């Protein structure tokens, strides 16, 4: 088992949330720049 400190877990959660926002923004940009 790998033991992570709470600060490391929080950093991992924050980084994944930032990635999710980044990809969501990319999807929105693609939708807006390539309208049907």
N, CA, C and O atoms as a Maestro MAE file, in Angstrom:
{
 s_m_m2io_version
 :::
 2.0.0
}

f_m_ct {
 s_m_title
 :::
 protein
 m_atom[144] {
  # First column is atom index #
  i_m_mmod_type
  r_m_x_coord
  r_m_y_coord
  r_m_z_coord
  i_m_residue_number
  s_m_chain_name
  s_m_pdb_residue_name
  s_m_pdb_atom_name
  i_m_atomic_number
  :::
  1 25 0.839 -1.200 0.000 1 A "UNK " " N  " 7
  2 3 0.000 0.000 0.000 1 A "UNK " " CA " 6
  3 2 0.872 1.248 0.000 1 A "UNK " " C  " 6
  4 15 1.920 1.299 0.645 1 A "UNK " " O  " 8
  5 25 0.415 2.249 -0.738 2 A "UNK " " N  " 7
  6 3 1.130 3.533 -0.766 2 A "UNK " " CA " 6
  7 2 0.403 4.496 0.157 2 A "UNK " " C  " 6
  8 15 -0.794 4.736 0.002 2 A "UNK " " O  " 8
  9 25 1.134 5.044 1.116 3 A "UNK " " N  " 7
  10 3 0.518 5.964 2.075 3 A "UNK " " CA " 6
  11 2 0.807 7.393 1.634 3 A "UNK " " C  " 6
  12 15 1.962 7.790 1.480 3 A "UNK " " O  " 8
  13 25 -0.257 8.154 1.434 4 A "UNK " " N  " 7
  14 3 -0.109 9.552 1.038 4 A "UNK " " CA " 6
  15 2 -0.522 10.450 2.185 4 A "UNK " " C  " 6
  16 15 -1.465 10.153 2.919 4 A "UNK " " O  " 8
  17 25 0.189 11.541 2.327 5 A "UNK " " N  " 7
  18 3 -0.211 12.510 3.344 5 A "UNK " " CA " 6
  19 2 -1.431 13.269 2.840 5 A "UNK " " C  " 6
  20 15 -1.688 13.307 1.637 5 A "UNK " " O  " 8
  21 25 -2.176 13.868 3.749 6 A "UNK " " N  " 7
  22 3 -3.395 14.573 3.360 6 A "UNK " " CA " 6
  23 2 -3.078 15.713 2.402 6 A "UNK " " C  " 6
  24 15 -3.869 15.998 1.504 6 A "UNK " " O  " 8
  25 25 -1.937 16.368 2.577 7 A "UNK " " N  " 7
  26 3 -1.588 17.481 1.683 7 A "UNK " " CA " 6
  27 2 -1.343 16.976 0.268 7 A "UNK " " C  " 6
  28 15 -1.717 17.636 -0.701 7 A "UNK " " O  " 8
  29 25 -0.718 15.810 0.143 8 A "UNK " " N  " 7
  30 3 -0.479 15.245 -1.181 8 A "UNK " " CA " 6
  31 2 -1.803 14.865 -1.842 8 A "UNK " " C  " 6
  32 15 -1.990 15.060 -3.043 8 A "UNK " " O  " 8
  33 25 -2.714 14.321 -1.043 9 A "UNK " " N  " 7
  34 3 -4.024 13.955 -1.587 9 A "UNK " " CA " 6
  35 2 -4.756 15.208 -2.066 9 A "UNK " " C  " 6
  36 15 -5.349 15.216 -3.144 9 A "UNK " " O  " 8
  37 25 -4.707 16.268 -1.251 10 A "UNK " " N  " 7
  38 3 -5.377 17.511 -1.641 10 A "UNK " " CA " 6
  39 2 -4.768 18.072 -2.924 10 A "UNK " " C  " 6
  40 15 -5.490 18.554 -3.797 10 A "UNK " " O  " 8
  41 25 -3.446 18.011 -3.038 11 A "UNK " " N  " 7
  42 3 -2.798 18.511 -4.256 11 A "UNK " " CA " 6
  43 2 -3.224 17.690 -5.463 11 A "UNK " " C  " 6
  44 15 -3.452 18.241 -6.540 11 A "UNK " " O  " 8
  45 25 -3.332 16.383 -5.291 12 A "UNK " " N  " 7
  46 3 -3.748 15.529 -6.399 12 A "UNK " " CA " 6
  47 2 -5.175 15.858 -6.816 12 A "UNK " " C  " 6
  48 15 -5.479 15.925 -8.007 12 A "UNK " " O  " 8
  49 25 -6.053 16.065 -5.831 13 A "UNK " " N  " 7
  50 3 -7.442 16.407 -6.134 13 A "UNK " " CA " 6
  51 2 -7.500 17.740 -6.873 13 A "UNK " " C  " 6
  52 15 -8.226 17.880 -7.857 13 A "UNK " " O  " 8
  53 25 -6.728 18.723 -6.393 14 A "UNK " " N  " 7
  54 3 -6.736 20.032 -7.047 14 A "UNK " " CA " 6
  55 2 -6.229 19.928 -8.478 14 A "UNK " " C  " 6
  56 15 -6.787 20.553 -9.379 14 A "UNK " " O  " 8
  57 25 -5.180 19.148 -8.696 15 A "UNK " " N  " 7
  58 3 -4.618 19.039 -10.044 15 A "UNK " " CA " 6
  59 2 -5.605 18.354 -10.987 15 A "UNK " " C  " 6
  60 15 -5.725 18.746 -12.148 15 A "UNK " " O  " 8
  61 25 -6.313 17.335 -10.497 16 A "UNK " " N  " 7
  62 3 -7.282 16.668 -11.367 16 A "UNK " " CA " 6
  63 2 -8.442 17.599 -11.685 16 A "UNK " " C  " 6
  64 15 -8.956 17.587 -12.803 16 A "UNK " " O  " 8
  65 25 -8.865 18.413 -10.703 17 A "UNK " " N  " 7
  66 3 -9.943 19.361 -10.965 17 A "UNK " " CA " 6
  67 2 -9.498 20.394 -11.992 17 A "UNK " " C  " 6
  68 15 -10.284 20.791 -12.852 17 A "UNK " " O  " 8
  69 25 -8.230 20.838 -11.909 18 A "UNK " " N  " 7
  70 3 -7.732 21.795 -12.894 18 A "UNK " " CA " 6
  71 2 -7.719 21.157 -14.279 18 A "UNK " " C  " 6
  72 15 -8.072 21.806 -15.264 18 A "UNK " " O  " 8
  73 25 -7.313 19.879 -14.361 19 A "UNK " " N  " 7
  74 3 -7.309 19.193 -15.652 19 A "UNK " " CA " 6
  75 2 -8.722 19.086 -16.205 19 A "UNK " " C  " 6
  76 15 -8.940 19.292 -17.399 19 A "UNK " " O  " 8
  77 25 -9.690 18.764 -15.337 20 A "UNK " " N  " 7
  78 3 -11.071 18.654 -15.797 20 A "UNK " " CA " 6
  79 2 -11.556 19.986 -16.344 20 A "UNK " " C  " 6
  80 15 -12.200 20.034 -17.392 20 A "UNK " " O  " 8
  81 25 -11.244 21.084 -15.629 21 A "UNK " " N  " 7
  82 3 -11.658 22.402 -16.118 21 A "UNK " " CA " 6
  83 2 -10.987 22.703 -17.454 21 A "UNK " " C  " 6
  84 15 -11.615 23.257 -18.356 21 A "UNK " " O  " 8
  85 25 -9.707 22.339 -17.580 22 A "UNK " " N  " 7
  86 3 -8.966 22.602 -18.810 22 A "UNK " " CA " 6
  87 2 -9.615 21.875 -19.990 22 A "UNK " " C  " 6
  88 15 -9.822 22.466 -21.049 22 A "UNK " " O  " 8
  89 25 -9.936 20.589 -19.801 23 A "UNK " " N  " 7
  90 3 -10.542 19.829 -20.888 23 A "UNK " " CA " 6
  91 2 -11.954 20.319 -21.190 23 A "UNK " " C  " 6
  92 15 -12.361 20.351 -22.351 23 A "UNK " " O  " 8
  93 25 -12.711 20.705 -20.147 24 A "UNK " " N  " 7
  94 3 -14.046 21.246 -20.386 24 A "UNK " " CA " 6
  95 2 -13.952 22.527 -21.191 24 A "UNK " " C  " 6
  96 15 -14.761 22.754 -22.090 24 A "UNK " " O  " 8
  97 25 -12.965 23.378 -20.876 25 A "UNK " " N  " 7
  98 3 -12.781 24.616 -21.634 25 A "UNK " " CA " 6
  99 2 -12.428 24.306 -23.080 25 A "UNK " " C  " 6
  100 15 -12.913 24.974 -23.993 25 A "UNK " " O  " 8
  101 25 -11.586 23.297 -23.298 26 A "UNK " " N  " 7
  102 3 -11.236 22.921 -24.672 26 A "UNK " " CA " 6
  103 2 -12.478 22.476 -25.436 26 A "UNK " " C  " 6
  104 15 -12.662 22.845 -26.596 26 A "UNK " " O  " 8
  105 25 -13.331 21.681 -24.786 27 A "UNK " " N  " 7
  106 3 -14.552 21.224 -25.447 27 A "UNK " " CA " 6
  107 2 -15.448 22.401 -25.792 27 A "UNK " " C  " 6
  108 15 -16.003 22.459 -26.889 27 A "UNK " " O  " 8
  109 25 -15.594 23.354 -24.850 28 A "UNK " " N  " 7
  110 3 -16.427 24.525 -25.114 28 A "UNK " " CA " 6
  111 2 -15.862 25.330 -26.273 28 A "UNK " " C  " 6
  112 15 -16.611 25.797 -27.131 28 A "UNK " " O  " 8
  113 25 -14.544 25.494 -26.302 29 A "UNK " " N  " 7
  114 3 -13.919 26.251 -27.392 29 A "UNK " " CA " 6
  115 2 -14.176 25.554 -28.729 29 A "UNK " " C  " 6
  116 15 -14.480 26.215 -29.722 29 A "UNK " " O  " 8
  117 25 -14.057 24.230 -28.759 30 A "UNK " " N  " 7
  118 3 -14.304 23.500 -30.003 30 A "UNK " " CA " 6
  119 2 -15.752 23.679 -30.447 30 A "UNK " " C  " 6
  120 15 -16.027 23.852 -31.634 30 A "UNK " " O  " 8
  121 25 -16.677 23.637 -29.486 31 A "UNK " " N  " 7
  122 3 -18.092 23.785 -29.830 31 A "UNK " " CA " 6
  123 2 -18.359 25.178 -30.390 31 A "UNK " " C  " 6
  124 15 -19.072 25.331 -31.382 31 A "UNK " " O  " 8
  125 25 -17.774 26.204 -29.740 32 A "UNK " " N  " 7
  126 3 -18.050 27.576 -30.164 32 A "UNK " " CA " 6
  127 2 -17.337 27.925 -31.465 32 A "UNK " " C  " 6
  128 15 -17.864 28.700 -32.264 32 A "UNK " " O  " 8
  129 25 -16.151 27.368 -31.693 33 A "UNK " " N  " 7
  130 3 -15.409 27.728 -32.898 33 A "UNK " " CA " 6
  131 2 -15.838 26.883 -34.090 33 A "UNK " " C  " 6
  132 15 -15.540 27.235 -35.231 33 A "UNK " " O  " 8
  133 25 -16.528 25.779 -33.848 34 A "UNK " " N  " 7
  134 3 -17.005 24.934 -34.944 34 A "UNK " " CA " 6
  135 2 -18.509 24.712 -34.801 34 A "UNK " " C  " 6
  136 15 -18.952 23.604 -34.501 34 A "UNK " " O  " 8
  137 25 -19.293 25.769 -35.018 35 A "UNK " " N  " 7
  138 3 -20.752 25.617 -34.886 35 A "UNK " " CA " 6
  139 2 -21.296 24.712 -35.990 35 A "UNK " " C  " 6
  140 15 -20.737 24.624 -37.083 35 A "UNK " " O  " 8
  141 25 -22.384 24.056 -35.674 36 A "UNK " " N  " 7
  142 3 -22.987 23.170 -36.661 36 A "UNK " " CA " 6
  143 2 -23.789 23.976 -37.680 36 A "UNK " " C  " 6
  144 15 -24.376 23.402 -38.598 36 A "UNK " " O  " 8
  :::
 }
 m_bond[143] {
  # First column is bond index #
  i_m_from
  i_m_to
  i_m_order
  :::
  1 1 2 1
  2 2 3 1
  3 3 4 2
  4 3 5 1
  5 5 6 1
  6 6 7 1
  7 7 8 2
  8 7 9 1
  9 9 10 1
  10 10 11 1
  11 11 12 2
  12 11 13 1
  13 13 14 1
  14 14 15 1
  15 15 16 2
  16 15 17 1
  17 17 18 1
  18 18 19 1
  19 19 20 2
  20 19 21 1
  21 21 22 1
  22 22 23 1
  23 23 24 2
  24 23 25 1
  25 25 26 1
  26 26 27 1
  27 27 28 2
  28 27 29 1
  29 29 30 1
  30 30 31 1
  31 31 32 2
  32 31 33 1
  33 33 34 1
  34 34 35 1
  35 35 36 2
  36 35 37 1
  37 37 38 1
  38 38 39 1
  39 39 40 2
  40 39 41 1
  41 41 42 1
  42 42 43 1
  43 43 44 2
  44 43 45 1
  45 45 46 1
  46 46 47 1
  47 47 48 2
  48 47 49 1
  49 49 50 1
  50 50 51 1
  51 51 52 2
  52 51 53 1
  53 53 54 1
  54 54 55 1
  55 55 56 2
  56 55 57 1
  57 57 58 1
  58 58 59 1
  59 59 60 2
  60 59 61 1
  61 61 62 1
  62 62 63 1
  63 63 64 2
  64 63 65 1
  65 65 66 1
  66 66 67 1
  67 67 68 2
  68 67 69 1
  69 69 70 1
  70 70 71 1
  71 71 72 2
  72 71 73 1
  73 73 74 1
  74 74 75 1
  75 75 76 2
  76 75 77 1
  77 77 78 1
  78 78 79 1
  79 79 80 2
  80 79 81 1
  81 81 82 1
  82 82 83 1
  83 83 84 2
  84 83 85 1
  85 85 86 1
  86 86 87 1
  87 87 88 2
  88 87 89 1
  89 89 90 1
  90 90 91 1
  91 91 92 2
  92 91 93 1
  93 93 94 1
  94 94 95 1
  95 95 96 2
  96 95 97 1
  97 97 98 1
  98 98 99 1
  99 99 100 2
  100 99 101 1
  101 101 102 1
  102 102 103 1
  103 103 104 2
  104 103 105 1
  105 105 106 1
  106 106 107 1
  107 107 108 2
  108 107 109 1
  109 109 110 1
  110 110 111 1
  111 111 112 2
  112 111 113 1
  113 113 114 1
  114 114 115 1
  115 115 116 2
  116 115 117 1
  117 117 118 1
  118 118 119 1
  119 119 120 2
  120 119 121 1
  121 121 122 1
  122 122 123 1
  123 123 124 2
  124 123 125 1
  125 125 126 1
  126 126 127 1
  127 127 128 2
  128 127 129 1
  129 129 130 1
  130 130 131 1
  131 131 132 2
  132 131 133 1
  133 133 134 1
  134 134 135 1
  135 135 136 2
  136 135 137 1
  137 137 138 1
  138 138 139 1
  139 139 140 2
  140 139 141 1
  141 141 142 1
  142 142 143 1
  143 143 144 2
  :::
 }
}
